[in-house]
Amino acid sequence: MKSLKENSQKTHIVIIGSGIIGKFNALELSELGFQITIIDPNQLQNSSNAALGLLMGNMYQRRRGRSWDLRKQSIELWPQWIRFLQKFNYELNIEKPLIQLTTNEEKFKKLEKFISEINDQNLRILEKDSIFINNINKAFQTKNIKGMISLKDGRINALSLLQTLDKYLKHKKINHLKEEIIKIKKSNNQWISTTRNNENIKSDMVILCNSLKAIDLIDSLSHNIKLKPILGQAMEIDINDAEVDLLSLPRQFNINGKNIIPKSKNKLIIGSTDEYSTEPKENTFEKLTNFLDKKPNWLMKGKISKKWYGIRSRPDGEASPIMKNLEDGLIICTGFYKNGILLAPACSKWVANEIRNYFY
Ligand SMILES: Cc1cc2nc3c(=O)[nH]c(=O)nc-3n(C[C@H](O)[C@H](O)[C@H](O)COP(=O)(O)OP(=O)(O)OC[C@H]3O[C@@H](n4cnc5c(N)ncnc54)[C@H](O)[C@@H]3O)c2cc1C
């Protein structure tokens, strides 16, 4: 039997889609020695470019099941990949900690129960008079915010991560084609991916990382996979109030489901929404700022300086994400409706293991 190295050097893998999932698969498989071609007509306008990059791993309130297993693996893999990718961008890091807050007493009780049962020094309930809670109450003019801090969760800048992965792919001379694949088929033990320009790309394997469009490339009769589009919006707002210093707030936190990232004394990012839609409506500001019973004045008067959105794919009728070995040499890795950035390392590892099994 040939070794993986011997096999991998001769094996050509086509990855369709160059969002975080396609790029991470390319990284993992290229490090194993496979010959990779990554194909995407529009890699700058996808949901990965819209992501806020919060890595909510340890604070996930379940400790069993597939979702937790993927998170757990990703949490372990992230520091190793960061160290590796720092060769290409020494500034890449995970900004910690992450704070999750609520004004809902029932949700807070659940948090308390989770923390007491989990008994992990890196997960704690924030004391009422802690500096974080004091500063948040002061800025948001509230009294009833409570929550937890996770010292090991945090945020990676998603754009910087994508650019760093591009640097890596370039350094490894990985073939990156700006094409749309409209058809894939198997012929004589090889996969043929056809581009819109009618070019055929031959490979030994294909990995579908093209989110919603993955189902257009597979036979719907043999594979019953359904995906729904979920729109996620985010915005950057400028505030004009000398009384408020947004830098007194934690670097990244979540209040009642909205993620907040102060960028400077008077600028912050808020995201994101989960909408069953493909087109953002005009009420972005309302949707993203309605996370408290009463908005503080500075937030009410805030002006949007930038807004953006991404369309993610949510599996219909099965759990997210969808990672399946569909046929010999065809793998699908999609349905990353939430947490695609967080889960990328664990999912790429899963794909690599499937490919290993294919050879042995
Ligand atoms: C506003 C917002 C905030 C978010 N915040 C977070 C967060 O804080 N933390 C987190 O973990 N996740 C977050 N997410 C979710 C995360 O962005 C997604 O889960 C992740 O980006 C999905 O990555 P992907 O590679 O599967 O899809 P995408 O990034 O959408 O990439 C799919 C790619 O496939 C390409 N493609 C499609 N069809 C074809 C074809 N036929 N041929 C070739 N290429 C094709 C597309 O051009 C696209 O580039 C957020 C998402 C949004 C929208």
The ligand as a Tripos MOL2 file, in Angstrom:
@<TRIPOS>MOLECULE
LIG
   53    58     1     0     0
SMALL
NO_CHARGES

@<TRIPOS>ATOM
      1 C1        -23.0300   39.6280    9.2300 C.3       1 LIG1
      2 C2        -22.4290   38.2780    9.5430 C.ar      1 LIG1
      3 C3        -21.7230   38.1000   10.7250 C.ar      1 LIG1
      4 C4        -21.1590   36.8500   11.0160 C.ar      1 LIG1
      5 N1        -20.4260   36.7300   12.1570 N.ar      1 LIG1
      6 C5        -19.8180   35.5540   12.4300 C.ar      1 LIG1
      7 C6        -19.0120   35.4190   13.5910 C.ar      1 LIG1
      8 O1        -18.8800   36.3690   14.3680 O.2       1 LIG1
      9 N2        -18.3900   34.2240   13.8180 N.ar      1 LIG1
     10 C7        -18.5270   33.1610   12.9640 C.ar      1 LIG1
     11 O2        -17.9320   32.1060   13.2310 O.2       1 LIG1
     12 N3        -19.3060   33.2580   11.8620 N.ar      1 LIG1
     13 C8        -19.9570   34.4210   11.5850 C.ar      1 LIG1
     14 N4        -20.7440   34.5310   10.4710 N.ar      1 LIG1
     15 C9        -21.0170   33.3230    9.6810 C.3       1 LIG1
     16 C10       -19.8870   33.0520    8.7000 C.3       1 LIG1
     17 O3        -19.6230   34.2210    7.9750 O.3       1 LIG1
     18 C11       -20.3050   31.9350    7.7370 C.3       1 LIG1
     19 O4        -20.6920   30.8040    8.4800 O.3       1 LIG1
     20 C12       -19.1160   31.5420    6.8280 C.3       1 LIG1
     21 O5        -18.5910   32.6770    6.2280 O.3       1 LIG1
     22 C13       -19.5530   30.5530    5.7530 C.3       1 LIG1
     23 O6        -18.4330   30.3690    4.9000 O.3       1 LIG1
     24 P1        -18.5110   29.5750    3.5360 P.3       1 LIG1
     25 O7        -17.1170   29.4860    3.0320 O.co2     1 LIG1
     26 O8        -19.2880   28.3310    3.7250 O.co2     1 LIG1
     27 O9        -19.4260   30.4740    2.5810 O.3       1 LIG1
     28 P2        -19.1080   31.7990    1.7700 P.3       1 LIG1
     29 O10       -18.1820   32.6900    2.5010 O.co2     1 LIG1
     30 O11       -20.4290   32.3770    1.3870 O.co2     1 LIG1
     31 O12       -18.3220   31.2890    0.4850 O.3       1 LIG1
     32 C14       -18.9360   30.5380   -0.5260 C.3       1 LIG1
     33 C15       -18.1770   30.8540   -1.8190 C.3       1 LIG1
     34 O13       -18.6210   29.9700   -2.8570 O.3       1 LIG1
     35 C16       -18.5390   30.6760   -4.0780 C.3       1 LIG1
     36 N5        -19.3600   29.9950   -5.0910 N.ar      1 LIG1
     37 C17       -20.7120   29.8700   -5.1220 C.ar      1 LIG1
     38 N6        -21.0860   29.1640   -6.1970 N.ar      1 LIG1
     39 C18       -19.9490   28.8430   -6.8840 C.ar      1 LIG1
     40 C19       -19.7180   28.1090   -8.0670 C.ar      1 LIG1
     41 N7        -20.7080   27.5770   -8.7750 N.pl3     1 LIG1
     42 N8        -18.4250   27.9680   -8.4920 N.ar      1 LIG1
     43 C20       -17.4040   28.4760   -7.7560 C.ar      1 LIG1
     44 N9        -17.5870   29.1730   -6.6080 N.ar      1 LIG1
     45 C21       -18.8500   29.3520   -6.1730 C.ar      1 LIG1
     46 C22       -19.0510   32.0710   -3.7300 C.3       1 LIG1
     47 O14       -18.6160   33.0420   -4.6870 O.3       1 LIG1
     48 C23       -18.4340   32.2820   -2.3550 C.3       1 LIG1
     49 O15       -17.2190   32.9990   -2.4090 O.3       1 LIG1
     50 C24       -21.3190   35.7570   10.1310 C.ar      1 LIG1
     51 C25       -22.0210   35.9440    8.9290 C.ar      1 LIG1
     52 C26       -22.5820   37.1870    8.6400 C.ar      1 LIG1
     53 C27       -23.3130   37.3480    7.3420 C.3       1 LIG1
@<TRIPOS>BOND
     1     1     2 1
     2     2     3 ar
     3     2    52 ar
     4     3     4 ar
     5     4     5 ar
     6     4    50 ar
     7     5     6 ar
     8     6     7 ar
     9     6    13 1
    10     7     8 2
    11     7     9 ar
    12     9    10 ar
    13    10    11 2
    14    10    12 ar
    15    12    13 ar
    16    13    14 ar
    17    14    15 1
    18    14    50 ar
    19    15    16 1
    20    16    17 1
    21    16    18 1
    22    18    19 1
    23    18    20 1
    24    20    21 1
    25    20    22 1
    26    22    23 1
    27    23    24 1
    28    24    25 2
    29    24    26 1
    30    24    27 1
    31    27    28 1
    32    28    29 2
    33    28    30 1
    34    28    31 1
    35    31    32 1
    36    32    33 1
    37    33    34 1
    38    33    48 1
    39    34    35 1
    40    35    36 1
    41    35    46 1
    42    36    37 ar
    43    36    45 ar
    44    37    38 ar
    45    38    39 ar
    46    39    40 ar
    47    39    45 ar
    48    40    41 1
    49    40    42 ar
    50    42    43 ar
    51    43    44 ar
    52    44    45 ar
    53    46    47 1
    54    46    48 1
    55    48    49 1
    56    50    51 ar
    57    51    52 ar
    58    52    53 1
@<TRIPOS>SUBSTRUCTURE
     1 LIG1         1 GROUP 0 **** ****
